[in-house]
Amino acid sequence: MPRKAKRARSPEEAASSDGGGETLLEGVARSRLRAGSSVLAFAFNKKRVRLVSSSSELKEASGGISYWMSRDQRVQDNWAFLYAQRLALQQKLPLHVCFCLVPKFLDATIRHYGFMLKGLQEVAEECKELHIPFHLLIGLAKDVLPQFINEHDIGGLVTDFSPLRVPLQWVDDVRKNLPDDVPFVQVDAHNIVPCWFASSKQEYGARTIRKKIHDQLPQFLTEFPAVSRHPHNSKFTAEQSVDWDACYASLQVDRTVGEVDWATPGGTAGLRVLQSFIGERLKFFNTDRNNPNKAALSNLSPWFHFGQVSVQRAVLEVQKYGGKFRESVDAFIEEAVVRRELADNFCFYNETYDKLEGAYAWARNTLKDHTKDRRTHIYTLEQLEAGKTHDPLWNAAQLQMVHEGKMHGFLRMYWAKKILEWTSTPETALKYAIYLNDRFELDGRDPNGYVGCMWSICGIHDQGWAERAVFGKIRYMNYAGCKRKFDVEQFERRYHPKKFSH
Ligand SMILES: Cc1cc2nc3c(=O)[nH]c(=O)nc-3n(C[C@H](O)[C@H](O)[C@H](O)COP(=O)(O)OP(=O)(O)OC[C@H]3O[C@@H](n4cnc5c(N)ncnc54)[C@H](O)[C@@H]3O)c2cc1C
């Protein structure tokens, strides 16, 4: 008797497969190999690269090429890593990866450091398998990296790109301390269209950058070749294998903001989240992404923020479902590409990206006009942090962030706008919002966060609306509006203070 033909699996079944069929991780590994088993033969788009140093000539016969990993903490799907390997292969040199760990960074807590270190541990293991020594250098890059380059006669340095002022300063400091004959380049491995290429100026909003980005996608939204096993052995290996536990114990960070258990650190776990998004939530993304009670979001922001998952990879995978979930795929590309790259654009071209001075004149003026308006409530930072306001929805959102490290995207807007309403000045509101966001959100300290707070409080990338007290012409949001959009009480019950009273 002929066997019954096996039913073809739907895209969602394939995407959510974790047994039997090919998983997203396996499919991704195969796609990379199809694009190129080595970056040497791959047509690398040099527009992703910009020269930081004055010298551009690689020294001959040096001790190797180094990739200084910073924002993009992953091996595969990383254009900066790939470019460094390409240089090393062209010169037949060893490749070394360095990560400079500062034991204390702004107000980062163990929630952030724990996630980062565990992700880096996975990076180190993957590097080992590929015969690429991974060096965890403890200290500021300007102190430890040039020393490493000198000691090991490194002939060229590649790093990734962040538009934020501290990492930009790190790059500049390293540049000044490098030997003159070591070329130093930066590769935008975070954005699909390199930030400096997408636009040469601060864009007014999504409507002015959207077309610029979409026009460039055909040349940049390509498959990645694989970072391959490196054939050129180094004369030296990593000084010793990293003692990750000792490293974790030595951090001088606030341990009162604990790690969260829903988000497993590392690229492998991140790609599994992408798989579950495609298999289970993508179909609801267009219709339900503004409903905090529904599981419709990707949840990928922590892995994107630490560079453990490449946004480009996520988009490549998500767009395969365009035939089935067109609106959701388009909405995801709008958020993950247009809005996210707009945030990088803002921070790169606006030095005061986290200050009221960084806002447009209309927004600064309208906020100033209303500074003296009477507030119905004024809360201290401590009251806000503890989620002790009169508004149960705001408190619930705050508690979600404090305890889970990720507030729902829709509520982030409401949350920040209420801080404007309940503090004495817009400057204070912005300061408090950024402080709380960066302290508790696992994806905090990100261009998206500064822009999110600036959008909510200072009208960045937005337009003027009907004038009202305190907000002036800044877009207003209220509890009644939220009630019209979703079951507010359900959310309030889920994050009720009683649930966290222990
Ligand atoms: C006040 C405020 C603070 C915010 N703070 C942060 C922050 O610290 N870090 C952060 O990554 N995002 C921040 N955002 C933007 C957005 O809310 C989050 O990126 C999103 O909620 C993350 O969840 P997700 O990955 O499930 O998003 P999804 O909805 O699944 O979106 C996918 C990706 O698109 C990008 N994205 C989504 N919405 C936006 C947006 N409005 N602007 C820019 N990029 C976006 C993110 O990279 C996100 O991971 C903030 C927004 C506001 C209004």
The ligand as an SDF file (V2000), in Angstrom:
LIG
                    3D

 53 58  0  0  0  0  0  0  0  0999 V2000
    9.8290   55.8560   27.0430 C   0  0  0  0  0  0  0  0  0  0  0  0
   10.3940   54.7900   26.1510 C   0  0  0  0  0  0  0  0  0  0  0  0
   11.5450   54.1280   26.5240 C   0  0  0  0  0  0  0  0  0  0  0  0
   12.0990   53.1320   25.7140 C   0  0  0  0  0  0  0  0  0  0  0  0
   13.2510   52.5340   26.1100 N   0  0  0  0  0  0  0  0  0  0  0  0
   13.8600   51.6390   25.2950 C   0  0  0  0  0  0  0  0  0  0  0  0
   15.1140   51.0820   25.6490 C   0  0  0  0  0  0  0  0  0  0  0  0
   15.6870   51.4090   26.6820 O   0  0  0  0  0  0  0  0  0  0  0  0
   15.6570   50.1730   24.8000 N   0  0  0  0  0  0  0  0  0  0  0  0
   15.0350   49.7840   23.6500 C   0  0  0  0  0  0  0  0  0  0  0  0
   15.5750   48.9460   22.9240 O   0  0  0  0  0  0  0  0  0  0  0  0
   13.8600   50.3340   23.2780 N   0  0  0  0  0  0  0  0  0  0  0  0
   13.2580   51.2390   24.0590 C   0  0  0  0  0  0  0  0  0  0  0  0
   12.0660   51.7940   23.6820 N   0  0  0  0  0  0  0  0  0  0  0  0
   11.4830   51.4470   22.3640 C   0  0  0  0  0  0  0  0  0  0  0  0
   10.4930   50.2500   22.3900 C   0  0  0  0  0  0  0  0  0  0  0  0
    9.5110   50.4660   23.3510 O   0  0  0  0  0  0  0  0  0  0  0  0
   11.2320   48.9330   22.6720 C   0  0  0  0  0  0  0  0  0  0  0  0
   12.2750   48.7670   21.7390 O   0  0  0  0  0  0  0  0  0  0  0  0
   10.3250   47.7170   22.5630 C   0  0  0  0  0  0  0  0  0  0  0  0
    9.2480   47.8430   23.4620 O   0  0  0  0  0  0  0  0  0  0  0  0
   11.1450   46.4760   22.8700 C   0  0  0  0  0  0  0  0  0  0  0  0
   10.3540   45.3410   22.8980 O   0  0  0  0  0  0  0  0  0  0  0  0
   10.3780   44.2720   21.7260 P   0  0  0  0  0  0  0  0  0  0  0  0
   11.7650   43.8900   21.3680 O   0  0  0  0  0  0  0  0  0  0  0  0
    9.4590   43.1740   22.1260 O   0  0  0  0  0  0  0  0  0  0  0  0
    9.7930   45.1490   20.5590 O   0  0  0  0  0  0  0  0  0  0  0  0
    9.0650   44.8080   19.1870 P   0  0  0  0  0  0  0  0  0  0  0  0
    7.8150   45.5850   19.1750 O   0  0  0  0  0  0  0  0  0  0  0  0
    9.0150   43.3610   18.9360 O   0  0  0  0  0  0  0  0  0  0  0  0
    9.9980   45.5210   18.1060 O   0  0  0  0  0  0  0  0  0  0  0  0
   11.1510   44.8870   17.5480 C   0  0  0  0  0  0  0  0  0  0  0  0
   12.3290   45.8170   17.6820 C   0  0  0  0  0  0  0  0  0  0  0  0
   12.0650   47.0430   17.0240 O   0  0  0  0  0  0  0  0  0  0  0  0
   12.7060   48.1110   17.7040 C   0  0  0  0  0  0  0  0  0  0  0  0
   11.6870   49.0530   18.1650 N   0  0  0  0  0  0  0  0  0  0  0  0
   10.4260   48.7950   18.5500 C   0  0  0  0  0  0  0  0  0  0  0  0
    9.7970   49.9400   18.8960 N   0  0  0  0  0  0  0  0  0  0  0  0
   10.6900   50.9240   18.7250 C   0  0  0  0  0  0  0  0  0  0  0  0
   10.6500   52.3180   18.9130 C   0  0  0  0  0  0  0  0  0  0  0  0
    9.5460   52.9520   19.3280 N   0  0  0  0  0  0  0  0  0  0  0  0
   11.7600   53.0330   18.6750 N   0  0  0  0  0  0  0  0  0  0  0  0
   12.8810   52.4370   18.2340 C   0  0  0  0  0  0  0  0  0  0  0  0
   12.9810   51.1150   18.0380 N   0  0  0  0  0  0  0  0  0  0  0  0
   11.8990   50.3740   18.2810 C   0  0  0  0  0  0  0  0  0  0  0  0
   13.4340   47.5000   18.8840 C   0  0  0  0  0  0  0  0  0  0  0  0
   14.7640   47.2500   18.5140 O   0  0  0  0  0  0  0  0  0  0  0  0
   12.6600   46.2190   19.1070 C   0  0  0  0  0  0  0  0  0  0  0  0
   13.4140   45.2190   19.7710 O   0  0  0  0  0  0  0  0  0  0  0  0
   11.4830   52.7920   24.4860 C   0  0  0  0  0  0  0  0  0  0  0  0
   10.3100   53.4670   24.1110 C   0  0  0  0  0  0  0  0  0  0  0  0
    9.7680   54.4460   24.9290 C   0  0  0  0  0  0  0  0  0  0  0  0
    8.5330   55.1520   24.5040 C   0  0  0  0  0  0  0  0  0  0  0  0
  1  2  1  0
  2  3  1  0
  2 52  2  0
  3  4  2  0
  4  5  1  0
  4 50  1  0
  5  6  2  0
  6  7  1  0
  6 13  1  0
  7  8  2  0
  7  9  1  0
  9 10  1  0
 10 11  2  0
 10 12  1  0
 12 13  2  0
 13 14  1  0
 14 15  1  0
 14 50  1  0
 15 16  1  0
 16 17  1  0
 16 18  1  0
 18 19  1  0
 18 20  1  0
 20 21  1  0
 20 22  1  0
 22 23  1  0
 23 24  1  0
 24 25  2  0
 24 26  1  0
 24 27  1  0
 27 28  1  0
 28 29  2  0
 28 30  1  0
 28 31  1  0
 31 32  1  0
 32 33  1  0
 33 34  1  0
 33 48  1  0
 34 35  1  0
 35 36  1  0
 35 46  1  0
 36 37  1  0
 36 45  1  0
 37 38  2  0
 38 39  1  0
 39 40  1  0
 39 45  2  0
 40 41  1  0
 40 42  2  0
 42 43  1  0
 43 44  2  0
 44 45  1  0
 46 47  1  0
 46 48  1  0
 48 49  1  0
 50 51  2  0
 51 52  1  0
 52 53  1  0
M  END
$$$$
